[in-house]
Amino acid sequence: MKSIAYLGAVALLAAASPAAAVFTINNSLGGDGFVNETSPTLFTITGDDTGASGNVTSYGDVAAALATVSGSWSFTTADEDASWDPAGYFINSSFFQLTNDTLSAQSGVFSFNVNAGDSYGFYVRTDDGLFGRGSLTVNLASTAVPEPQSWALLIAGFGLVGAVARRRRLLAA
């Protein structure tokens, strides 16, 4: 009986855990931007260099649950400064630039919240499409918050484990 209660608690905890993000790449104007993924939480987005001015190379996902997305980033560009290849993150159709326009190499940290169903991710926009690419490296440390149904399932599981323990104690007395 003890092993059944333990397995039930493990299954409930697993059900309450959020799913990992599955990012996909997009080039808004059909440019040749690409992504090198070292792991699901460490990747580099490299912008277009075909002359497609205004191409946005994005790498994004749809949030499965309420989450805080945080981590660190670094940026380099072959252009004279980041104003030609700005980079940052997006939530739905709103873009938030992380880079400073005056530097060609820079880094920092980020943190933002997404709701279930939000489209979010990271981007490099190529304003000139010439003279070299911009690259944004992102190292994610995402912390998701379980949905209310998951919390209810988790609480019910703990109640079940408590009821089993109480019953065993009453039978032993």
HUDA-V953220 format. One record per pair of residues at least 24 apart in sequence whose ideal C-beta (glycine too) atoms are under 10 Angstrom apart, sorted by the first residue. I is the first residue (numbers start at 1). J is the second residue. D is the distance in Angstrom with one decimal. If there is no record, write none. Layout:
# HUDA-V953220
I;J;D
I;J;D
This chain:
# HUDA-V953220
1;164;6.6
1;165;9.8
1;167;9.0
1;168;7.0
2;164;8.3
2;165;9.1
2;168;8.2
4;161;10.0
4;164;8.0
5;157;9.4
5;160;7.4
5;161;5.1
5;162;9.5
5;163;9.4
5;164;4.8
5;165;7.5
5;168;9.2
6;161;8.3
8;157;6.1
8;158;10.0
8;160;6.4
8;161;6.9
8;164;8.6
9;154;9.2
9;157;5.8
9;158;7.4
9;160;8.4
9;161;5.5
10;157;9.4
11;153;9.6
11;157;7.8
12;150;9.0
12;153;5.8
12;154;5.5
12;155;9.1
12;156;7.7
12;157;3.3
12;158;7.8
12;160;8.4
12;161;8.8
13;150;9.8
13;153;9.7
13;154;7.0
13;157;7.8
13;158;9.9
15;146;9.1
15;149;9.3
15;150;6.5
15;153;5.7
15;154;7.8
15;157;8.5
16;146;4.8
16;147;8.7
16;149;9.1
16;150;4.0
16;151;7.1
16;152;9.5
16;153;6.3
16;154;4.6
16;155;9.7
16;157;8.6
17;144;8.2
17;146;7.3
17;150;8.1
17;154;9.9
18;63;9.3
18;64;6.4
18;65;5.1
18;66;9.0
18;67;6.8
18;142;8.5
18;143;8.9
18;144;3.3
18;145;7.6
18;146;6.3
18;147;8.3
18;150;8.2
19;63;10.0
19;64;5.1
19;65;8.0
19;144;8.1
20;61;9.5
20;64;9.2
20;140;9.9
20;142;8.3
20;144;9.0
21;60;8.9
21;61;4.5
21;62;9.0
21;63;8.0
21;64;8.2
21;67;8.7
21;69;8.3
21;114;9.8
21;120;8.7
21;121;8.7
21;140;7.7
21;142;6.7
21;144;9.1
22;61;5.9
22;62;9.0
22;64;9.5
23;58;9.3
23;59;4.9
23;60;6.1
23;61;5.0
23;120;9.7
23;121;6.2
23;122;8.5
23;138;9.7
23;140;9.6
24;58;8.9
24;59;7.2
24;60;6.7
24;61;7.1
24;62;9.6
24;121;8.5
25;57;7.1
25;58;7.2
25;59;5.3
25;60;8.5
25;121;9.3
26;56;7.8
26;57;7.5
26;58;5.0
26;59;7.8
26;60;7.3
26;121;8.8
26;123;9.1
27;52;8.1
27;55;5.8
27;56;7.5
27;57;5.4
27;58;8.1
27;126;9.4
28;52;8.8
28;54;7.7
28;55;5.7
28;56;4.2
28;57;7.9
28;58;7.4
28;123;9.1
28;125;8.7
28;126;9.7
29;53;8.3
29;54;6.3
29;55;4.2
29;56;7.7
29;57;9.7
29;126;8.9
29;129;8.8
30;55;7.6
31;55;3.6
31;56;8.4
31;57;6.5
31;126;6.6
31;129;7.1
31;133;10.0
32;57;8.7
32;126;9.9
32;129;9.6
32;133;9.1
33;57;2.8
33;58;8.5
33;59;9.2
33;123;9.2
33;124;6.6
33;125;9.7
33;126;7.2
33;133;7.7
33;134;9.3
33;135;9.7
34;59;9.6
34;133;9.3
34;135;9.9
35;59;5.1
35;122;9.4
35;124;9.9
35;136;9.9
35;138;9.9
36;135;8.9
36;137;8.9
38;137;8.9
38;139;9.1
39;139;9.3
39;140;9.2
40;140;7.9
40;142;9.6
41;71;7.5
41;138;8.4
41;139;6.6
41;140;4.1
41;141;7.1
41;142;7.4
42;71;9.0
42;72;9.9
42;137;7.6
42;138;7.3
42;139;5.1
42;140;7.3
43;122;8.3
43;136;9.1
43;137;7.4
43;138;5.9
43;139;8.6
43;140;8.3
44;74;8.9
44;75;9.9
44;76;9.7
44;122;9.9
44;124;9.6
44;135;5.5
44;136;6.9
44;137;4.4
44;138;7.6
45;75;9.8
45;87;7.3
45;121;8.9
45;122;5.8
45;123;6.9
45;124;5.1
45;133;10.0
45;134;8.8
45;135;6.9
45;136;4.9
45;137;8.0
45;138;7.3
46;76;9.8
46;85;9.6
46;124;6.8
46;126;9.9
46;133;5.2
46;134;7.5
46;135;4.6
46;136;8.1
46;137;9.6
47;77;8.2
47;79;9.8
47;84;9.4
47;85;5.3
47;86;9.4
47;87;7.7
47;123;8.6
47;124;3.6
47;125;7.0
47;126;4.3
47;127;9.4
47;129;8.5
47;132;9.3
47;133;5.0
47;134;4.6
47;135;7.2
47;136;8.2
48;85;9.0
48;124;8.2
48;125;9.1
48;126;4.3
48;128;9.7
48;129;5.5
48;130;9.7
48;133;7.2
48;134;9.2
49;78;8.3
49;85;9.5
49;126;7.3
49;128;9.4
49;129;6.5
49;130;7.2
49;131;8.2
49;132;6.6
49;133;4.7
49;134;9.3
50;126;8.7
50;129;5.9
50;130;8.8
51;126;9.2
51;128;8.2
51;129;4.3
51;130;5.7
52;126;6.9
52;128;9.7
52;129;4.8
52;130;9.8
53;84;9.9
53;126;7.2
53;127;6.4
53;128;6.0
53;129;4.9
53;130;8.3
54;125;7.3
54;126;7.3
54;127;6.7
54;128;9.2
54;129;7.9
55;124;9.0
55;125;7.4
55;126;4.8
55;127;9.1
55;129;6.4
56;86;9.9
56;90;8.8
56;95;8.3
56;123;5.4
56;124;7.6
56;125;4.8
56;126;7.7
57;85;9.8
57;87;9.3
57;122;9.4
57;123;6.5
57;124;5.1
57;125;7.9
57;126;7.3
57;133;9.1
57;134;9.0
57;135;9.9
57;136;9.1
58;89;9.5
58;90;6.8
58;95;9.3
58;119;9.5
58;121;5.6
58;122;7.0
58;123;4.3
58;124;8.2
58;125;9.0
59;89;10.0
59;121;5.2
59;122;5.5
59;123;7.5
59;124;9.1
59;136;9.0
59;138;8.1
60;89;9.0
60;90;6.9
60;91;9.5
60;118;9.9
60;119;5.9
60;120;6.0
60;121;2.4
60;122;7.3
60;123;8.1
61;114;9.2
61;118;9.4
61;119;7.6
61;120;6.6
61;121;6.0
62;114;9.1
62;116;8.8
62;117;6.5
62;118;7.1
62;119;5.5
62;120;7.9
62;121;9.5
63;91;9.0
63;113;9.4
63;114;4.1
63;115;6.5
63;116;5.7
63;117;6.6
63;118;4.7
63;119;7.9
63;120;6.1
63;142;9.7
63;144;8.3
64;114;9.7
64;116;6.4
64;117;8.6
64;144;7.7
64;147;8.5
65;114;8.8
65;115;8.5
65;116;5.1
65;117;9.5
65;144;5.4
65;145;6.6
65;146;6.6
65;147;5.0
65;148;9.9
65;149;10.0
65;150;8.0
66;113;7.4
66;114;7.3
66;115;5.6
66;116;6.1
66;118;9.3
66;144;7.2
66;145;4.7
66;146;8.4
66;147;7.1
66;148;9.6
67;112;9.5
67;113;7.1
67;114;5.4
67;115;8.4
67;116;8.6
67;118;9.0
67;120;8.9
67;142;6.0
67;143;6.8
67;144;4.0
67;145;6.3
67;146;10.0
68;111;6.3
68;112;7.4
68;113;5.4
68;114;8.1
68;141;9.4
68;142;7.3
68;143;5.2
68;144;7.8
68;145;7.5
69;110;7.8
69;111;7.2
69;112;5.6
69;113;7.5
69;114;6.1
69;118;9.9
69;120;6.7
69;121;9.2
69;122;9.6
69;138;9.7
69;140;6.8
69;141;8.6
69;142;5.0
69;143;8.3
69;144;8.9
70;109;7.3
70;110;6.4
70;111;3.9
70;112;7.6
70;113;9.6
70;139;10.0
70;140;7.6
70;141;5.5
70;142;7.0
70;143;7.1
71;109;7.1
71;110;6.4
71;111;8.1
71;122;9.9
71;138;6.2
71;139;4.9
71;140;4.4
71;141;4.7
71;142;7.5
72;107;6.9
72;108;7.1
72;109;5.1
72;110;7.7
72;137;8.7
72;138;7.8
72;139;4.9
72;140;8.9
72;141;8.1
73;98;5.8
73;99;8.7
73;106;8.8
73;107;6.3
73;108;6.0
73;109;7.4
73;110;6.2
73;122;7.9
73;136;6.1
73;137;6.5
73;138;5.2
73;139;7.3
73;140;9.7
74;105;7.8
74;106;7.3
74;107;3.9
74;108;8.2
74;135;8.6
74;136;7.7
74;137;4.8
74;138;8.6
74;139;8.4
75;99;5.2
75;100;9.1
75;103;8.3
75;104;8.6
75;105;6.9
75;106;5.3
75;107;6.9
75;108;8.6
75;124;8.4
75;134;6.8
75;135;6.9
75;136;5.2
75;137;7.5
75;138;9.8
76;103;9.7
76;104;6.7
76;105;4.8
76;106;8.2
76;107;9.5
76;132;9.5
76;133;9.0
76;134;7.3
76;135;5.4
76;136;8.7
76;137;8.4
77;103;9.0
77;104;5.2
77;105;7.8
77;106;9.5
77;124;8.8
77;126;9.7
77;131;9.1
77;132;6.4
77;133;7.1
77;134;4.0
77;135;7.3
77;136;9.6
78;104;8.0
78;130;9.9
78;131;6.5
78;132;2.2
78;133;6.1
78;134;7.7
78;135;9.0
79;104;6.9
79;126;9.3
79;127;8.9
79;128;7.1
79;130;8.5
79;131;5.3
79;132;5.4
79;133;8.5
79;134;7.0
80;104;6.6
80;131;8.0
80;132;9.3
81;105;9.9
81;106;10.0
82;106;7.0
82;124;9.9
82;134;6.8
82;136;10.0
83;127;7.3
83;128;9.5
84;125;9.3
84;126;7.5
84;127;5.2
84;128;4.9
84;129;9.1
84;130;8.5
84;131;7.2
84;132;8.5
84;134;7.3
85;124;5.9
85;125;7.0
85;126;5.7
85;127;6.9
85;128;8.1
85;129;9.5
85;131;9.5
85;132;8.0
85;133;6.9
85;134;2.6
85;135;8.3
85;136;8.9
86;123;8.7
86;124;7.7
86;125;5.3
86;126;9.1
86;127;7.3
86;134;7.6
86;136;9.5
87;122;7.3
87;123;6.4
87;124;4.5
87;125;7.2
87;134;6.0
87;135;8.2
87;136;4.0
87;137;9.7
87;138;9.4
88;122;7.1
88;123;6.3
88;124;8.7
88;125;8.5
88;136;7.9
89;114;9.9
89;120;6.9
89;121;6.8
89;122;5.1
89;123;7.2
89;136;9.3
89;138;8.4
90;118;9.8
90;119;7.5
90;120;6.4
90;121;6.1
90;122;7.5
90;123;5.9
91;115;9.0
91;118;5.7
91;119;7.4
91;120;4.9
91;121;8.8
92;117;9.3
92;118;5.8
92;119;5.4
92;120;7.6
93;119;8.0
94;120;9.8
95;123;6.7
95;125;7.9
96;123;9.6
97;123;9.3
97;125;8.6
98;122;8.5
98;123;9.7
98;136;7.6
98;138;9.4
99;124;9.1
99;125;9.8
99;134;8.1
99;136;7.8
104;132;9.5
104;134;9.0
107;137;8.5
109;139;9.5
109;141;9.6
110;138;8.4
110;140;9.5
111;141;9.3
111;143;9.7
113;145;9.3
114;142;9.3
114;144;9.2
116;144;9.9
116;145;9.9
116;147;6.8
